[in-house]
Amino acid sequence: MKIATLLGTLSIAVSLVGAAANGTKCVMYLTGQHVVFPPKNLASSITHVIMAFLRSDVFLPEEPPEEYPLFMPVEEVRTHFESDTKVTVAIGGWGDNDGWQVAARTRESRKKWAEQVKVMVDRTGADGIDIDWEYPGGNRDDYKEVHNSERVWEIEAFVKLLQQLRRTLGKNKLLTVATPGQEVDLIAYTHKTVPRIIQEVDFINVMTYDLMTRRYNTTNHHSGIQQSRDSIQRYMDRGAPAEMLNLGLGYYVKWFYTTDECSPEDPIGCPTLLLEDPKTGADLGRTGGFSWHDEVPEDVVDSFARAQADGIYTEDGSYGYWDEKELLWWTFDTPKSIAQKMYELVHGMELGGVFAWGLGEDAPAWSHLTATVEGLECEEKEEL
């Protein structure tokens, strides 16, 4: 079955000023897994589209490839948006390790890699790039096998790579970064490095989602409102100006198996089952996720229906549901929680804007994108 649209409407008294008009960025990752475009009335509010991904090792050979493995030409993507919408290419993604380690290692390797990136930008007609190294300094997908101590060198090398990219691309191309939201993953984003990073990049997409993963053993929201506020504040405390930071939204659903030591009325902090192999970090199959554009997996159809119908908004306004029958914890944003994020975090903290992973993941109902766009256009609110 397809995911049903969440019940409920937003009652908002608004002062309308378009996202592009008031300078607030509305950034959408367009992924190869969900190449779907919204109707023009929604697409017109999107200021930046980031095509994801090209792997970092694409740019290691001495000669560029005859054709870059993008899922769609940049110019074709442009036809679905306003003429002034910027279209860039994301490099990296979760699990992309080897290319970064080679590219960032030395001054010479950084220069060669940046030059190859520029060739790609020029040939594809992209407006720039988004660096999505997850994560410089460690805590990557292989963190159980490669200790973070072996990756300390990457912290400084990451800054130098950004510096080289800016020199090579010039000031007329966009250079942005996607960064972690959890404190434990901010290894390369310190009080010393952030002030230097912001000198090179145009904006920072803070991944205020996936804040609960299989590495944790108690329930929490994966993109909670207070968690997101804390994530943004970490970068501000390290020297990033609010107007350079974009709040991240996940247009998808996550679930985790728990023990029976929980309560539907108080579902935060409940123990989960062991979710990953303690030696290898491998997924043990006790957690999962899917986008709003995906079919709901058959084994969780009934539980997810209950999560939509009977979930609760916790103290900070975030949405979740503990299924007492199947011992599943569900966590996802609703249009209502997105509206609250726009008002309290994007407007309230005077951020540069918002981004989402990913655009097509919200098809076909587009309810979360609609809430995002309307929330960006609303600077006054009476009731959620």
C-alpha positions as CSV (number, residue, x, y, z in Angstrom):
1,M,0.0,0.0,0.0
2,K,1.1,3.6,-0.5
3,I,1.6,5.8,2.6
4,A,-1.6,7.6,3.5
5,T,-1.5,11.3,4.0
6,L,-1.4,12.2,7.6
7,L,-4.6,13.5,9.1
8,G,-4.8,17.1,10.3
9,T,-4.6,20.5,8.9
10,L,-2.5,23.5,9.7
11,S,-4.3,26.6,11.0
12,I,-1.8,29.4,10.5
13,A,-2.3,33.1,10.4
14,V,0.3,34.3,8.0
15,S,2.3,37.2,6.7
16,L,3.3,36.0,3.3
17,V,6.7,36.7,1.8
18,G,8.1,34.2,-0.7
19,A,11.1,32.2,0.3
20,A,13.2,33.5,-2.6
21,A,12.0,37.1,-2.0
22,N,12.9,37.3,1.6
23,G,16.3,35.6,1.0
24,T,15.4,32.4,2.9
25,K,16.8,29.3,1.1
26,C,14.7,26.3,0.3
27,V,17.2,23.6,-0.7
28,M,16.1,20.2,-2.0
29,Y,18.3,17.1,-2.5
30,L,17.2,15.3,-5.7
31,T,18.2,11.7,-5.4
32,G,18.7,9.0,-8.0
33,Q,16.3,6.7,-6.1
34,H,13.3,9.1,-6.4
35,V,13.5,11.2,-9.6
36,V,10.1,12.8,-9.2
37,F,9.3,16.5,-9.5
38,P,6.6,18.5,-7.7
39,P,4.0,20.7,-9.3
40,K,5.1,24.1,-10.4
41,N,3.4,25.9,-7.5
42,L,5.7,24.1,-5.1
43,A,8.8,23.9,-7.4
44,S,8.7,27.7,-7.8
45,S,9.6,28.1,-4.1
46,I,12.7,25.9,-4.3
47,T,15.9,28.0,-4.5
48,H,18.5,25.3,-4.8
49,V,18.4,21.7,-6.1
50,I,21.3,19.4,-5.2
51,M,21.7,16.2,-7.3
52,A,22.9,13.3,-5.2
53,F,25.4,11.7,-5.6
54,L,28.7,11.4,-7.5
55,R,31.2,9.3,-5.6
56,S,34.4,11.0,-4.5
57,D,36.6,8.5,-6.4
58,V,35.1,9.7,-9.7
59,F,37.6,12.5,-9.6
60,L,40.7,10.5,-8.8
61,P,41.8,9.4,-12.3
62,E,44.2,11.7,-14.2
63,E,41.7,12.1,-17.1
64,P,38.0,12.9,-16.6
65,P,35.5,10.3,-17.7
66,E,33.8,10.6,-21.0
67,E,30.5,10.9,-19.2
68,Y,29.7,11.5,-15.5
69,P,27.3,9.0,-13.9
70,L,24.6,11.4,-13.0
71,F,21.1,10.0,-13.1
72,M,19.9,12.9,-15.2
73,P,21.6,15.8,-17.1
74,V,21.8,19.0,-15.1
75,E,20.1,21.0,-17.9
76,E,17.1,18.6,-17.8
77,V,16.7,19.1,-14.1
78,R,16.6,22.8,-14.6
79,T,13.5,22.5,-16.8
80,H,11.5,21.5,-13.8
81,F,12.2,24.7,-11.7
82,E,12.4,28.4,-12.0
83,S,15.1,29.8,-14.2
84,D,17.0,31.3,-11.2
85,T,17.0,28.0,-9.2
86,K,20.6,26.9,-8.6
87,V,21.4,23.3,-9.5
88,T,24.5,21.7,-8.0
89,V,26.0,18.3,-7.7
90,A,26.6,16.5,-4.3
91,I,29.8,14.5,-4.0
92,G,30.1,11.7,-1.4
93,G,27.3,10.2,0.7
94,W,27.2,7.6,3.5
95,G,29.7,4.8,2.9
96,D,31.9,6.7,0.4
97,N,35.3,6.5,2.1
98,D,38.2,5.6,-0.2
99,G,38.0,8.5,-2.6
100,W,38.1,11.1,0.2
101,Q,41.1,9.6,1.8
102,V,43.1,9.7,-1.4
103,A,41.9,13.2,-2.4
104,A,42.5,14.9,0.9
105,R,45.9,13.3,1.7
106,T,48.4,15.8,0.3
107,R,48.6,19.3,-1.2
108,E,49.2,17.8,-4.6
109,S,46.3,15.3,-4.3
110,R,43.9,18.0,-3.2
111,K,44.9,20.2,-6.1
112,K,44.5,17.4,-8.7
113,W,41.1,16.4,-7.2
114,A,39.8,19.9,-7.2
115,E,40.8,20.4,-10.8
116,Q,38.9,17.3,-11.8
117,V,35.8,18.5,-9.9
118,K,36.0,21.8,-11.8
119,V,36.1,20.0,-15.1
120,M,32.9,18.2,-14.0
121,V,31.2,21.5,-13.0
122,D,32.1,23.1,-16.3
123,R,31.1,20.2,-18.5
124,T,27.8,19.5,-16.8
125,G,26.8,23.2,-16.5
126,A,26.2,22.8,-12.7
127,D,26.2,25.9,-10.5
128,G,28.6,24.3,-8.1
129,I,29.1,21.4,-5.7
130,D,28.0,20.1,-2.3
131,I,30.6,18.2,-0.3
132,D,29.0,15.4,1.6
133,W,31.9,13.6,3.3
134,E,30.4,11.5,6.1
135,Y,32.4,12.1,8.2
136,P,36.0,13.6,8.1
137,G,37.8,12.5,11.2
138,G,35.9,9.2,11.8
139,N,32.6,7.7,12.9
140,R,32.0,6.4,9.4
141,D,30.2,3.2,8.4
142,D,33.3,1.3,9.1
143,Y,34.0,2.9,12.6
144,K,34.2,-0.5,14.3
145,E,36.9,-1.7,11.9
146,V,38.9,1.6,11.5
147,H,39.5,3.5,14.7
148,N,39.0,7.2,14.7
149,S,42.6,7.6,15.8
150,E,43.7,6.6,12.4
151,R,41.7,9.5,10.8
152,V,42.8,12.4,12.9
153,W,44.8,13.7,10.0
154,E,41.6,14.2,8.0
155,I,40.4,17.0,10.3
156,E,43.0,19.5,9.0
157,A,43.0,18.0,5.5
158,F,39.3,18.5,5.2
159,V,39.6,22.3,5.8
160,K,42.5,22.4,3.3
161,L,40.4,20.5,0.7
162,L,37.7,23.1,1.0
163,Q,40.2,25.9,0.7
164,Q,41.6,24.3,-2.5
165,L,38.1,23.7,-3.9
166,R,37.3,27.4,-3.4
167,R,40.5,28.5,-5.1
168,T,39.9,26.2,-8.0
169,L,36.2,26.8,-8.5
170,G,36.4,30.5,-8.0
171,K,33.9,32.8,-6.3
172,N,31.2,32.5,-8.9
173,K,30.4,28.8,-8.2
174,L,28.6,27.5,-5.2
175,L,30.6,25.4,-2.6
176,T,28.4,24.0,0.2
177,V,28.8,21.2,2.8
178,A,26.5,18.7,4.4
179,T,27.4,18.3,8.0
180,P,26.5,15.9,10.9
181,G,23.9,16.9,13.6
182,Q,25.1,14.7,16.5
183,E,27.8,16.1,18.8
184,V,29.7,12.8,18.7
185,D,30.1,13.1,14.9
186,L,31.4,16.7,14.9
187,I,35.0,15.5,15.0
188,A,36.1,17.8,12.1
189,Y,33.8,20.7,13.1
190,T,35.5,22.4,16.1
191,H,36.0,25.9,17.5
192,K,39.2,26.0,15.4
193,T,38.0,24.6,12.1
194,V,34.4,26.0,11.8
195,P,35.6,29.7,11.6
196,R,37.9,28.6,8.7
197,I,35.3,26.5,7.0
198,I,32.8,29.3,6.8
199,Q,35.4,31.4,5.0
200,E,35.2,29.0,2.1
201,V,31.6,27.8,1.8
202,D,28.4,29.5,0.8
203,F,26.2,27.7,3.3
204,I,26.1,24.6,5.5
205,N,23.4,22.0,5.4
206,V,23.2,20.6,9.0
207,M,21.8,17.1,8.9
208,T,19.3,17.4,11.7
209,Y,17.9,14.0,10.9
210,D,19.0,10.4,11.5
211,L,19.7,11.6,15.0
212,M,18.6,8.2,16.2
213,T,20.4,5.3,14.4
214,R,21.2,1.7,15.1
215,R,24.2,2.8,17.1
216,Y,21.9,3.9,20.0
217,N,20.2,1.6,22.5
218,T,17.3,3.8,23.6
219,T,14.4,5.4,21.7
220,N,14.5,9.0,20.6
221,H,13.2,11.0,17.7
222,H,15.3,10.8,14.6
223,S,14.7,14.5,13.8
224,G,13.2,16.0,16.9
225,I,12.6,19.7,17.3
226,Q,14.7,20.1,20.4
227,Q,17.4,17.9,19.0
228,S,17.5,19.9,15.8
229,R,17.7,23.2,17.8
230,D,20.7,21.7,19.8
231,S,22.4,20.6,16.5
232,I,22.1,24.1,15.0
233,Q,23.3,25.7,18.2
234,R,26.5,23.6,18.2
235,Y,27.6,25.2,14.9
236,M,26.7,28.6,16.1
237,D,28.7,28.1,19.3
238,R,31.6,27.1,17.1
239,G,31.4,30.3,15.1
240,A,29.0,29.7,12.3
241,P,26.6,32.6,11.7
242,A,22.9,31.6,11.8
243,E,22.4,32.9,8.2
244,M,24.9,30.4,6.9
245,L,23.1,27.4,8.5
246,N,20.2,25.5,6.9
247,L,17.9,23.2,9.0
248,G,17.7,19.6,7.7
249,L,14.4,17.7,7.2
250,G,14.1,14.0,6.5
251,Y,11.1,13.2,4.2
252,Y,11.0,9.6,5.4
253,V,10.0,7.3,8.2
254,K,12.2,5.3,10.6
255,W,11.3,2.4,13.0
256,F,13.2,0.4,15.6
257,Y,12.5,-2.8,17.6
258,T,12.3,-2.3,21.3
259,T,12.0,-4.4,24.4
260,D,8.6,-4.4,26.2
261,E,9.9,-1.9,28.8
262,C,8.1,1.1,27.4
263,S,4.8,3.0,27.5
264,P,2.7,4.5,24.7
265,E,2.3,7.6,26.8
266,D,6.1,8.0,27.5
267,P,8.0,6.5,24.6
268,I,11.3,8.4,24.8
269,G,14.2,6.7,26.4
270,C,12.9,3.1,26.1
271,P,15.5,0.4,25.6
272,T,15.8,-1.0,22.1
273,L,16.9,-4.4,21.1
274,L,20.6,-4.7,20.1
275,L,20.5,-3.0,16.7
276,E,24.0,-3.5,15.3
277,D,26.8,-6.1,15.6
278,P,29.0,-5.0,18.5
279,K,32.1,-6.2,16.7
280,T,31.5,-5.1,13.0
281,G,28.8,-2.5,13.3
282,A,26.7,-4.4,10.8
283,D,22.9,-3.9,10.7
284,L,21.1,-6.7,12.6
285,G,17.8,-6.2,10.8
286,R,16.0,-4.7,13.7
287,T,15.5,-1.2,12.3
288,G,14.4,0.1,9.0
289,G,13.0,3.1,7.1
290,F,11.3,4.1,3.9
291,S,10.3,7.4,2.2
292,W,6.8,8.7,1.6
293,H,7.2,7.7,-2.0
294,D,8.0,4.0,-1.2
295,E,5.7,1.1,-0.7
296,V,5.3,0.3,3.0
297,P,7.0,-3.0,3.7
298,E,4.4,-5.7,4.2
299,D,5.7,-6.8,7.6
300,V,5.1,-3.3,9.1
301,V,2.0,-2.2,7.2
302,D,-0.4,-2.6,10.2
303,S,2.0,-1.2,12.7
304,F,2.7,1.9,10.5
305,A,-1.1,2.5,10.1
306,R,-1.4,2.6,13.9
307,A,1.6,4.9,14.0
308,Q,-0.1,7.4,11.7
309,A,-3.4,7.1,13.5
310,D,-2.4,6.9,17.1
311,G,1.0,8.6,17.4
312,I,1.6,11.4,19.8
313,Y,3.4,14.8,19.9
314,T,5.9,14.8,22.7
315,E,6.8,17.7,24.9
316,D,8.8,19.6,22.2
317,G,6.3,19.0,19.5
318,S,8.0,16.1,17.8
319,Y,5.9,13.1,16.6
320,G,6.4,9.4,17.4
321,Y,4.6,6.2,18.3
322,W,5.4,3.1,20.3
323,D,3.5,0.1,19.0
324,E,2.8,-2.0,22.1
325,K,1.6,-4.8,20.0
326,E,4.6,-5.3,17.8
327,L,7.2,-3.5,20.1
328,L,8.1,-1.0,17.3
329,W,9.2,2.6,17.8
330,W,8.2,4.9,14.9
331,T,9.7,8.3,14.4
332,F,9.0,10.8,11.6
333,D,8.0,14.4,10.9
334,T,4.4,15.3,10.1
335,P,3.3,18.5,8.4
336,K,2.4,19.9,11.8
337,S,5.9,19.3,13.3
338,I,7.5,20.7,10.1
339,A,5.4,23.9,10.5
340,Q,6.6,24.2,14.1
341,K,10.2,23.7,13.0
342,M,9.9,26.4,10.4
343,Y,8.5,28.9,12.9
344,E,10.6,28.1,16.0
345,L,13.9,27.1,14.3
346,V,14.2,28.6,10.8
347,H,12.5,31.9,11.6
348,G,13.1,31.9,15.4
349,M,16.8,31.3,15.1
350,E,17.1,33.4,12.0
351,L,18.6,30.7,10.0
352,G,19.6,30.9,6.3
353,G,16.9,28.4,5.3
354,V,16.0,24.8,5.2
355,F,16.8,21.7,3.2
356,A,15.3,18.2,2.8
357,W,16.4,14.7,2.0
358,G,14.9,14.3,-0.4
359,L,12.6,16.0,-2.9
360,G,11.1,13.0,-4.7
361,E,10.8,11.1,-1.4
362,D,7.8,13.2,-0.6
363,A,5.8,12.3,-3.7
364,P,3.0,11.9,-4.6
365,A,1.1,13.8,-1.9
366,W,3.8,16.4,-1.3
367,S,2.4,17.2,2.1
368,H,5.8,17.6,3.8
369,L,7.1,19.8,1.0
370,T,3.9,21.9,1.2
371,A,4.4,22.3,4.9
372,T,8.0,23.3,4.4
373,V,7.2,25.9,1.7
374,E,4.3,27.3,3.6
375,G,6.3,27.4,6.8
376,L,9.1,29.4,5.0
377,E,6.6,31.9,3.8
378,C,5.0,32.3,7.2
379,E,6.7,34.7,9.6
380,E,3.8,35.0,12.0
381,K,1.8,32.1,13.6
382,E,-1.2,32.0,15.8
383,E,-1.8,28.3,16.1
384,L,-0.4,25.0,15.0
